[in-house]
Amino acid sequence: QDQLVQSGAEVVKPGASVRISCKTSGYTFTKFFIHWVRQAPGQGLEWLGWINPGIGTTKYSQSFQGRVSITRDTSATTSYMELRSLTSEDTALYSCARTQAFNYDSVFDLWGQGTLVTVSS
Amino acid sequence: SYELTQPPSVAVSPGQTARITCSGDGLAKQLTHWYQHRPGQAPVVIIYRDSERPSGIPGRFSGSSSGTTVTLTINEVQAEDEADYFCQSADHTGIYVFGSGTKLTVL
């Protein structure tokens, strides 16, 4: 069945970067955009951006522009999210999720299990 | 980026009706989806495109839209409906946004 499986939890120091992976399986990689979303403790969901796996184009939230990079490896059907210059406010559960490619009105129909990122000295 | 505003919490007794609103300037032109989110689980779509209900979602869940506000209505609330609910939309350029989230408490 269709799956998104993320890499394990990370503990990183303030000022450092973190890179999380999202391995997809069970479906055609290029038919769905991969998004990255986070939820800080006690907070709501926050959208970081998406990648079109087919051609590698990306779109980022203005809130994270310049600090986040989303990439993909088509041979590995995997997406990666790197977030730089981390502070304690970046401590959150980071999740990948998919929507239909080129359809901004489609729903998030499949989610990864989430990766806890803790920023601590 | 724009925001979608939801009430932080709604509390109702079993059998009553819960209404959760989601407001945002862009919603007059954009479709909105609703998700139910339980701790430790992936969010589940309960209403899509403002008012459509996916197969398998109980008929007591419904959605409506008026101007810049969309509303999720849960009739005859049951204890199992206690969860976080959030709305989500996207503009024509591909910028996505989530609502601030509403915790539904069944008293």
Contacts between the chains, C-beta under 8 A, distances in Angstrom:
chain1	res1	chain2	res2	distance
A	35	B	96	6.8
A	37	B	98	7.5
A	44	B	86	6.2
A	44	B	98	6.2
A	44	B	99	7.0
A	44	B	100	4.8
A	44	B	101	3.7
A	45	B	37	7.9
A	45	B	43	7.8
A	45	B	86	6.0
A	45	B	88	7.9
A	45	B	98	4.1
A	45	B	101	6.9
A	46	B	98	6.8
A	47	B	96	4.5
A	47	B	97	6.3
A	47	B	98	6.0
A	50	B	94	7.0
A	50	B	96	7.2
A	59	B	93	7.6
A	59	B	94	4.7
A	59	B	95	6.8
A	61	B	1	6.1
A	61	B	95	7.1
A	61	B	96	7.9
A	62	B	1	4.9
A	63	B	1	6.4
A	95	B	42	8.0
A	104	B	90	4.3
A	104	B	91	7.4
A	104	B	92	6.8
A	104	B	94	5.4
A	104	B	96	7.8
A	105	B	30	7.9
A	105	B	31	4.8
A	105	B	49	6.6
A	105	B	90	7.0
A	107	B	33	4.9
A	107	B	45	4.7
A	107	B	48	5.0
A	107	B	88	7.7
A	108	B	33	7.8
A	108	B	35	7.4
A	108	B	43	6.8
A	108	B	45	7.4
A	108	B	88	7.0
A	109	B	45	6.8
A	110	B	42	8.0
A	111	B	42	3.9
A	111	B	43	6.5
A	113	B	42	7.7
